[in-house]
Amino acid sequence: MTATAGIGDRVPQVTLDPISQFESDYARKRRRSRMGWLIGTVLFALAFALTSWMGDFFKVTQVTLPDGSRDWRWIIPAGIPRLGEYISKTIPDLHWDTLGTDLENWFWRWKVWLRLLLETILIAFLATVIGVVGGFLLSFPAARNLTPNAWVLWITRRYLEIARTVPELVWALIFVFCFSVGPLAGVAAIGLHATGALGKLYSEVNENIDMRPLEGVKAAGGTWFDQIRYGAVPQVLPNIISYTLLRFEINVRSSSIIGYVGAGGLGQEIRTAMSFQEYQDLSALFIIIFVTVMIIDYGSEKLRHRVIGLEAHS
């Protein structure tokens, strides 16, 4: 007689050996991973196609051919030669026999440009100081592991987001309206934007620190400010210096642009050169800014290596 399982009887479970179980789990996770990559690839392709279409990458426009006729062309290959034409206009004619005179004609406003370059660097320096002070002080209440309470965290983060979300050029327009044209508007605009950017970077560094030194200060009776001063600051100081030097380099470039709206610096000369189509003046200004940023970058690298103890390897 064959026994049959009743309704309440337990059905025995089939158990796999460890190797079969591992292979089964691996195959299941591999299928899930492949499906995730497939979905991600499709979404990326759709987003790329949509943004390319919205950005006129596939636009077809009329262009003037060398023989003077008009024809329809894809905008990208039709526009690239115009870029080369524009660059060629910015390059002056230099001859070895008259090199000194050619360079003098190229940098004919060098005294004015050097004065404005100094103003640009000073704007960037003062704005960086403001950004460092503001970002450093706000980075601790903006860090989830250091903030006194949730409301302070929310308010601080929203302020930093507003400060860095609004572009420097827009802040410059606002402060030019408030304080009139001049370096003050540029310092305020770049300083406010730098506060938001550095506050974000500093807060992320704060969230990665070791909390044990702070717990030790707290156990010894230290206040919240004591915990920050003796437990957090020594850990984050090298990264803060590194981010600060990088931001100063960025601010030099920014201060050379916001003068375009009257906020001081070399930007006003860039605006004048573009308005009068003085393309060679534009290239001269670009070279001045490029050399300045290169020197600042080299000096910042040396200073950063000295601070973090890598000068022996540089």
C-alpha positions as CSV (number, residue, x, y, z in Angstrom):
1,M,0.0,0.0,0.0
2,T,1.4,3.4,-1.0
3,A,1.2,6.2,1.6
4,T,-0.2,9.5,0.5
5,A,0.6,12.9,2.0
6,G,-2.2,14.4,3.9
7,I,-3.2,18.0,3.9
8,G,-1.3,18.8,7.0
9,D,1.8,16.8,6.2
10,R,5.0,18.8,5.5
11,V,6.5,18.5,2.0
12,P,10.2,17.8,2.2
13,Q,12.4,20.6,0.8
14,V,15.0,19.8,-1.8
15,T,18.4,21.1,-0.5
16,L,21.3,21.7,-2.9
17,D,24.9,21.1,-2.1
18,P,27.0,24.2,-1.4
19,I,28.6,24.3,-4.9
20,S,25.2,24.1,-6.7
21,Q,23.7,26.7,-4.3
22,F,26.6,29.0,-5.1
23,E,26.3,28.6,-8.8
24,S,22.5,29.2,-8.6
25,D,22.9,32.4,-6.6
26,Y,25.7,33.6,-8.9
27,A,23.6,33.0,-12.0
28,R,20.7,34.8,-10.5
29,K,22.8,37.8,-9.5
30,R,24.5,37.8,-12.9
31,R,21.1,37.9,-14.6
32,R,20.0,40.7,-12.4
33,S,23.2,42.6,-13.0
34,R,22.9,42.2,-16.8
35,M,19.3,43.4,-16.6
36,G,20.4,46.5,-14.6
37,W,23.1,47.3,-17.1
38,L,20.7,46.9,-20.0
39,I,18.1,49.2,-18.5
40,G,20.8,51.7,-17.6
41,T,22.2,51.6,-21.1
42,V,18.8,52.2,-22.7
43,L,18.0,55.1,-20.3
44,F,21.4,56.6,-21.1
45,A,20.9,56.3,-24.8
46,L,17.4,57.9,-24.6
47,A,18.7,60.7,-22.4
48,F,21.7,61.3,-24.8
49,A,19.4,61.3,-27.9
50,L,17.0,63.7,-26.2
51,T,19.6,66.2,-25.0
52,S,21.4,66.0,-28.3
53,W,18.2,66.8,-30.1
54,M,17.4,69.7,-27.7
55,G,20.9,71.0,-28.1
56,D,20.6,71.2,-31.9
57,F,23.2,68.6,-32.5
58,F,21.1,67.2,-35.3
59,K,20.1,70.5,-36.7
60,V,20.3,71.1,-40.5
61,T,20.8,74.7,-41.6
62,Q,21.6,76.8,-44.7
63,V,25.3,77.7,-45.1
64,T,27.2,79.8,-47.7
65,L,29.5,77.7,-49.8
66,P,32.9,79.0,-51.1
67,D,31.4,79.7,-54.5
68,G,28.7,82.0,-52.9
69,S,25.8,79.6,-53.3
70,R,23.6,78.5,-50.4
71,D,22.9,74.9,-49.5
72,W,21.6,72.8,-46.6
73,R,24.2,71.3,-44.3
74,W,24.4,69.5,-40.9
75,I,25.3,72.3,-38.4
76,I,28.3,70.6,-36.7
77,P,30.5,70.0,-39.8
78,A,29.3,73.3,-41.2
79,G,30.3,75.2,-38.1
80,I,33.7,73.7,-37.3
81,P,35.4,75.6,-40.1
82,R,34.0,78.8,-38.7
83,L,35.8,78.0,-35.4
84,G,39.1,77.7,-37.3
85,E,38.3,81.0,-39.1
86,Y,37.7,82.7,-35.7
87,I,40.9,81.4,-34.2
88,S,42.9,82.5,-37.2
89,K,41.6,86.1,-36.7
90,T,43.0,86.1,-33.2
91,I,46.5,85.1,-34.2
92,P,48.6,88.2,-35.3
93,D,51.2,88.2,-38.1
94,L,54.6,87.7,-36.4
95,H,57.8,87.9,-38.4
96,W,61.3,87.2,-37.1
97,D,62.8,90.3,-38.5
98,T,60.2,92.6,-36.8
99,L,59.3,90.3,-33.9
100,G,59.8,93.1,-31.3
101,T,57.6,95.5,-33.1
102,D,55.0,92.8,-33.8
103,L,54.8,91.8,-30.1
104,E,54.6,95.5,-29.1
105,N,51.7,96.0,-31.5
106,W,50.0,92.8,-30.2
107,F,50.3,93.7,-26.5
108,W,49.9,97.5,-27.2
109,R,47.8,98.0,-24.0
110,W,50.0,95.9,-21.7
111,K,50.2,98.6,-19.0
112,V,46.5,98.9,-18.8
113,W,46.1,95.1,-18.9
114,L,48.7,94.5,-16.2
115,R,46.9,97.0,-13.9
116,L,43.6,95.2,-14.6
117,L,45.2,91.8,-14.1
118,L,46.4,92.9,-10.7
119,E,42.9,94.1,-9.9
120,T,41.6,90.7,-11.1
121,I,43.9,88.8,-8.8
122,L,43.1,91.0,-5.8
123,I,39.4,90.5,-6.5
124,A,39.9,86.7,-6.6
125,F,42.1,86.8,-3.5
126,L,39.6,88.8,-1.4
127,A,36.7,86.8,-2.7
128,T,38.5,83.5,-1.8
129,V,39.1,84.8,1.7
130,I,35.4,85.6,2.1
131,G,34.5,82.2,0.7
132,V,36.9,80.3,2.9
133,V,35.7,82.0,6.1
134,G,32.1,81.6,5.3
135,G,32.4,78.1,3.9
136,F,34.6,76.9,6.8
137,L,32.2,78.3,9.5
138,L,29.1,76.9,7.8
139,S,30.6,73.5,6.9
140,F,30.4,72.2,10.4
141,P,26.6,72.8,11.0
142,A,26.1,71.6,7.4
143,A,27.7,68.1,8.2
144,R,25.3,65.5,9.3
145,N,27.6,64.0,11.9
146,L,28.5,67.4,13.4
147,T,25.4,69.5,13.2
148,P,23.8,70.5,16.6
149,N,20.2,69.7,15.4
150,A,18.2,69.0,12.2
151,W,16.9,72.5,11.8
152,V,20.4,74.0,11.8
153,L,21.4,71.4,9.2
154,W,18.4,72.2,7.0
155,I,18.9,76.0,7.1
156,T,22.6,75.8,6.6
157,R,22.4,73.5,3.6
158,R,19.7,75.5,1.9
159,Y,21.7,78.7,2.3
160,L,24.8,77.0,0.8
161,E,22.7,75.6,-2.1
162,I,21.3,79.1,-2.9
163,A,24.8,80.7,-2.8
164,R,26.3,78.2,-5.2
165,T,23.3,77.6,-7.4
166,V,23.1,81.2,-8.7
167,P,25.9,81.7,-11.2
168,E,28.6,84.2,-10.4
169,L,27.7,86.3,-13.4
170,V,24.1,86.6,-12.1
171,W,25.3,87.6,-8.6
172,A,27.6,90.1,-10.3
173,L,24.6,91.7,-12.1
174,I,22.7,91.9,-8.8
175,F,25.6,93.5,-6.9
176,V,26.4,95.9,-9.8
177,F,22.8,97.1,-9.5
178,C,23.3,97.5,-5.7
179,F,26.8,98.9,-5.5
180,S,27.3,100.3,-9.1
181,V,30.2,99.1,-11.3
182,G,33.5,98.3,-9.8
183,P,35.5,95.7,-8.0
184,L,33.2,95.6,-4.9
185,A,30.5,93.9,-7.0
186,G,32.9,91.4,-8.2
187,V,34.3,90.6,-4.8
188,A,30.7,90.2,-3.4
189,A,29.6,88.0,-6.3
190,I,32.5,85.6,-6.3
191,G,32.8,85.5,-2.5
192,L,29.2,84.5,-2.1
193,H,29.4,81.8,-4.7
194,A,32.7,80.6,-3.3
195,T,31.0,80.4,0.2
196,G,28.4,78.0,-1.2
197,A,30.9,75.9,-3.2
198,L,33.5,75.6,-0.5
199,G,30.9,75.0,2.3
200,K,29.7,72.0,0.3
201,L,33.2,70.6,-0.2
202,Y,34.2,71.3,3.4
203,S,31.1,69.6,4.8
204,E,31.7,66.5,2.8
205,V,35.2,66.3,4.2
206,N,33.8,66.8,7.7
207,E,31.4,63.9,7.2
208,N,34.3,61.5,6.5
209,I,36.3,62.2,9.7
210,D,37.0,59.8,12.6
211,M,34.5,60.6,15.3
212,R,36.5,59.1,18.1
213,P,38.6,62.2,18.9
214,L,35.4,64.2,19.2
215,E,33.9,61.7,21.5
216,G,37.1,61.9,23.7
217,V,36.8,65.7,23.9
218,K,33.1,65.4,24.8
219,A,33.9,62.8,27.5
220,A,36.4,65.2,29.0
221,G,33.7,67.8,29.3
222,G,34.3,69.8,26.1
223,T,31.6,71.8,24.4
224,W,30.4,71.4,20.8
225,F,32.9,74.1,19.8
226,D,35.7,72.3,21.7
227,Q,34.9,69.1,19.8
228,I,35.1,71.0,16.5
229,R,38.3,72.8,17.4
230,Y,40.3,69.9,18.8
231,G,38.6,66.9,17.2
232,A,37.5,67.9,13.7
233,V,39.7,70.8,12.5
234,P,43.1,69.0,12.8
235,Q,41.7,66.1,10.6
236,V,40.2,68.2,7.9
237,L,42.8,71.0,7.6
238,P,44.9,69.4,4.8
239,N,41.9,68.9,2.6
240,I,40.6,72.4,3.3
241,I,43.9,73.9,2.2
242,S,43.8,71.8,-1.0
243,Y,40.3,72.9,-1.8
244,T,41.1,76.5,-1.0
245,L,44.0,76.7,-3.3
246,L,41.9,75.1,-6.1
247,R,39.1,77.6,-5.5
248,F,41.5,80.5,-5.7
249,E,42.6,79.3,-9.2
250,I,38.9,79.1,-10.2
251,N,38.2,82.5,-8.8
252,V,41.0,84.1,-10.8
253,R,39.3,82.8,-14.0
254,S,35.9,83.9,-12.7
255,S,37.1,87.4,-11.8
256,S,38.4,87.8,-15.3
257,I,34.9,87.1,-16.7
258,I,32.5,88.9,-14.4
259,G,34.1,92.2,-15.4
260,Y,32.1,91.7,-18.6
261,V,29.1,93.1,-16.7
262,G,31.1,95.9,-15.0
263,A,32.4,94.1,-11.9
264,G,36.0,95.1,-12.4
265,G,39.1,93.2,-13.7
266,L,40.1,92.1,-17.2
267,G,36.5,91.3,-18.1
268,Q,35.8,94.8,-19.2
269,E,38.7,94.7,-21.6
270,I,37.3,91.4,-23.0
271,R,34.0,93.0,-23.5
272,T,35.5,96.0,-25.3
273,A,37.6,93.8,-27.5
274,M,34.6,91.7,-28.5
275,S,32.4,94.7,-29.1
276,F,34.9,96.3,-31.5
277,Q,35.9,92.9,-32.9
278,E,39.5,93.3,-31.9
279,Y,40.3,89.7,-32.2
280,Q,44.1,90.0,-31.6
281,D,43.4,91.8,-28.4
282,L,41.3,88.9,-27.3
283,S,44.2,86.4,-27.9
284,A,46.5,88.7,-26.0
285,L,44.1,88.8,-23.0
286,F,43.7,85.0,-23.2
287,I,47.5,84.5,-23.1
288,I,47.8,86.9,-20.1
289,I,45.1,85.0,-18.2
290,F,46.5,81.6,-19.2
291,V,50.0,82.4,-18.0
292,T,48.6,83.8,-14.7
293,V,46.5,80.7,-14.0
294,M,49.5,78.5,-14.9
295,I,51.7,80.3,-12.4
296,I,49.1,80.2,-9.7
297,D,48.5,76.5,-10.3
298,Y,52.3,75.8,-10.1
299,G,52.6,77.8,-6.9
300,S,49.5,76.2,-5.4
301,E,50.8,72.7,-6.1
302,K,54.1,73.4,-4.4
303,L,52.3,75.0,-1.4
304,R,49.9,72.1,-1.2
305,H,52.7,69.5,-1.3
306,R,54.6,71.4,1.5
307,V,51.5,71.5,3.7
308,I,50.6,67.8,3.3
309,G,54.3,66.7,3.5
310,L,55.0,65.7,-0.1
311,E,57.6,68.2,-0.9
312,A,60.3,65.6,-0.8
313,H,58.6,63.7,-3.6
314,S,57.9,66.7,-5.9
